[in-house]
Amino acid sequence: ISLKTQELYALVFLTRYLDLFTDFISVYNTVMKLVFIASSLAIVWCMRNHPLVRRSYDKQLDTFRHYFLLLASFLLALFLHEKFAFQEVLWAFSMYLEAVAILPQLVLLQRSGNVDNLTGQYVFFLGAYRAFYIFNWIYRYFIDPHFTRWIACVSGLVQTALYADFFYFYFIRSEAIPAKNDSLNSLCHRGAHE
């Protein structure tokens, strides 16, 4: 798992959920935002400080220069936002950053050349979560006449496109594994009968 991707996600949630200090929507909404922030920060802390977790982190492969993503997202948010206000600019920043936060993880997987099942499923479900948001936006476009979050839609499409290559290889690999197991089973049965 890429520590840099985890740090970017922690920053995404910290900047997106600043409305915790200004707006109360519901207890569920508040708790959900606090859980996202706390769990993201806990993951980063564990990857940096917990002896067992830190030992499994491969810093040599996680070399993506993520500060370029931070800078590009911030500049984009300064110029492309829905309203020039502190919280709105940081919300736009969080949307742009979330769209590209997976890049260090994808580069790490490419450099390692080996994707274990847990990591592959983690990345797959991150991408699936974002892809399902597209259905939410389509639904809200037709139901909510005031739905104007174009930044969220464009960022979500960019993020889903970044996952497309991973999805392709994920499905190719998942189809190849049962075929491999079938041929292994047939070899075992043949060997037992000979």
C-alpha positions as CSV (number, residue, x, y, z in Angstrom):
1,I,0.0,0.0,0.0
2,S,1.3,3.5,-0.9
3,L,1.8,5.8,2.1
4,K,1.7,8.7,-0.3
5,T,-1.8,7.8,-1.5
6,Q,-2.9,7.4,2.1
7,E,-1.5,10.8,3.0
8,L,-3.3,12.4,0.0
9,Y,-6.6,10.8,1.1
10,A,-6.1,12.1,4.6
11,L,-5.6,15.6,3.2
12,V,-8.7,15.1,0.9
13,F,-10.9,14.4,3.9
14,L,-9.4,17.1,6.1
15,T,-10.0,19.8,3.5
16,R,-13.4,18.5,2.3
17,Y,-15.0,18.2,5.7
18,L,-14.1,21.7,7.1
19,D,-17.9,22.3,7.1
20,L,-17.9,20.3,10.4
21,F,-17.0,23.6,12.1
22,T,-19.7,25.7,10.3
23,D,-22.7,23.5,9.3
24,F,-24.6,20.8,11.0
25,I,-26.5,18.5,8.7
26,S,-27.2,15.5,10.9
27,V,-25.5,13.3,13.5
28,Y,-25.0,10.6,10.9
29,N,-23.2,13.0,8.5
30,T,-21.0,14.4,11.3
31,V,-20.0,10.9,12.6
32,M,-19.3,9.7,9.0
33,K,-17.0,12.7,8.3
34,L,-15.2,12.2,11.6
35,V,-14.7,8.5,10.9
36,F,-13.3,9.2,7.4
37,I,-10.9,11.8,8.9
38,A,-9.9,9.6,11.9
39,S,-9.4,6.4,10.0
40,S,-7.4,8.1,7.3
41,L,-5.1,9.7,9.8
42,A,-4.9,6.4,11.7
43,I,-3.8,4.6,8.6
44,V,-1.1,7.2,7.9
45,W,0.1,7.0,11.6
46,C,0.3,3.2,11.5
47,M,2.2,3.2,8.2
48,R,4.7,5.7,9.6
49,N,5.0,4.6,13.3
50,H,3.5,1.1,14.0
51,P,6.5,-1.3,14.1
52,L,4.7,-4.2,12.3
53,V,3.0,-2.1,9.7
54,R,6.0,0.1,9.0
55,R,8.1,-3.0,8.4
56,S,5.8,-4.1,5.6
57,Y,5.9,-0.7,3.8
58,D,8.3,-0.6,0.9
59,K,9.6,3.0,0.8
60,Q,12.0,2.2,-2.1
61,L,9.0,1.5,-4.5
62,D,6.8,4.4,-3.2
63,T,8.7,7.2,-4.9
64,F,5.9,9.1,-6.7
65,R,6.4,12.8,-6.3
66,H,3.0,13.5,-4.8
67,Y,3.7,17.1,-4.0
68,F,3.2,17.8,-7.8
69,L,-0.4,16.5,-7.4
70,L,-0.9,18.8,-4.4
71,L,0.4,21.8,-6.2
72,A,-1.6,21.1,-9.4
73,S,-4.8,20.5,-7.4
74,F,-4.4,23.6,-5.4
75,L,-3.7,25.8,-8.4
76,L,-6.7,24.3,-10.2
77,A,-8.9,25.0,-7.2
78,L,-7.8,28.6,-7.1
79,F,-8.9,29.1,-10.7
80,L,-11.7,26.6,-11.1
81,H,-14.2,26.7,-8.3
82,E,-17.9,27.2,-7.9
83,K,-17.5,30.2,-5.6
84,F,-14.4,32.1,-4.5
85,A,-14.7,31.4,-0.8
86,F,-12.3,29.7,1.6
87,Q,-14.3,26.5,2.1
88,E,-15.4,26.3,-1.5
89,V,-11.8,26.6,-2.8
90,L,-10.7,23.9,-0.3
91,W,-13.7,21.7,-1.3
92,A,-12.7,22.0,-5.0
93,F,-9.0,21.3,-4.0
94,S,-10.2,18.1,-2.2
95,M,-12.2,17.0,-5.3
96,Y,-9.3,17.6,-7.7
97,L,-6.8,15.9,-5.3
98,E,-9.1,12.9,-4.8
99,A,-9.3,12.4,-8.5
100,V,-5.5,11.8,-8.7
101,A,-4.7,10.5,-5.2
102,I,-4.6,7.0,-6.4
103,L,-1.7,7.7,-8.8
104,P,1.1,6.9,-6.3
105,Q,-0.7,3.6,-5.5
106,L,-1.0,2.6,-9.2
107,V,2.6,3.5,-9.8
108,L,3.7,1.5,-6.8
109,L,1.8,-1.5,-8.1
110,Q,3.3,-1.1,-11.5
111,R,6.8,-0.9,-10.0
112,S,6.4,-3.9,-7.8
113,G,5.1,-6.0,-10.6
114,N,3.2,-8.1,-8.1
115,V,-0.3,-7.4,-6.9
116,D,-1.5,-9.5,-4.0
117,N,-5.2,-10.3,-3.6
118,L,-5.8,-7.9,-0.7
119,T,-4.1,-4.9,-2.4
120,G,-5.8,-5.7,-5.7
121,Q,-9.2,-5.8,-4.1
122,Y,-8.5,-2.6,-2.1
123,V,-7.7,-0.7,-5.3
124,F,-10.6,-2.3,-7.1
125,F,-13.2,-1.3,-4.5
126,L,-11.7,2.2,-4.3
127,G,-12.4,2.5,-8.1
128,A,-15.8,0.8,-7.9
129,Y,-16.8,3.2,-5.1
130,R,-16.0,6.2,-7.3
131,A,-17.6,4.6,-10.4
132,F,-20.8,4.2,-8.5
133,Y,-20.8,7.9,-7.8
134,I,-21.4,8.4,-11.5
135,F,-24.8,6.8,-11.1
136,N,-25.5,9.0,-8.1
137,W,-24.7,12.1,-10.2
138,I,-26.9,11.0,-13.1
139,Y,-29.8,10.4,-10.6
140,R,-29.3,13.7,-8.9
141,Y,-29.1,15.6,-12.2
142,F,-32.6,14.4,-13.1
143,I,-34.1,14.6,-9.5
144,D,-32.5,17.7,-8.1
145,P,-33.0,20.8,-10.2
146,H,-30.3,22.7,-8.2
147,F,-27.6,20.0,-8.6
148,T,-24.6,22.0,-10.0
149,R,-21.6,20.1,-8.6
150,W,-19.8,20.0,-12.0
151,I,-16.4,19.8,-10.3
152,A,-17.4,16.6,-8.5
153,C,-18.7,15.1,-11.8
154,V,-15.6,16.0,-13.9
155,S,-13.2,14.9,-11.1
156,G,-15.1,11.6,-10.7
157,L,-14.9,10.9,-14.4
158,V,-11.1,11.6,-14.4
159,Q,-10.6,9.4,-11.3
160,T,-12.6,6.6,-12.9
161,A,-10.6,6.9,-16.1
162,L,-7.4,6.5,-14.1
163,Y,-8.8,3.2,-12.7
164,A,-9.8,1.9,-16.1
165,D,-6.3,0.4,-16.8
166,F,-6.2,-1.3,-13.4
167,F,-9.8,-2.6,-13.9
168,Y,-8.8,-4.1,-17.2
169,F,-5.9,-6.0,-15.8
170,Y,-7.8,-6.9,-12.6
171,F,-10.5,-8.7,-14.6
172,I,-8.0,-10.3,-17.0
173,R,-6.1,-11.6,-13.9
174,S,-9.2,-12.8,-12.1
175,E,-10.3,-14.7,-15.2
176,A,-6.9,-16.3,-15.6
177,I,-6.7,-17.5,-12.0
178,P,-9.6,-20.0,-12.2
179,A,-8.3,-21.3,-15.5
180,K,-4.9,-21.8,-13.9
181,N,-6.5,-23.7,-11.0
182,D,-8.5,-25.8,-13.3
183,S,-5.5,-26.9,-15.2
184,L,-3.7,-27.6,-11.9
185,N,-6.6,-29.7,-10.7
186,S,-6.7,-31.7,-13.9
187,L,-2.9,-32.4,-13.6
188,C,-3.4,-33.5,-10.0
189,H,-6.2,-35.8,-10.9
190,R,-4.3,-37.2,-13.9
191,G,-1.3,-37.9,-11.7
192,A,-3.4,-39.7,-9.1
193,H,-4.9,-42.0,-11.8
194,E,-1.5,-42.9,-13.4
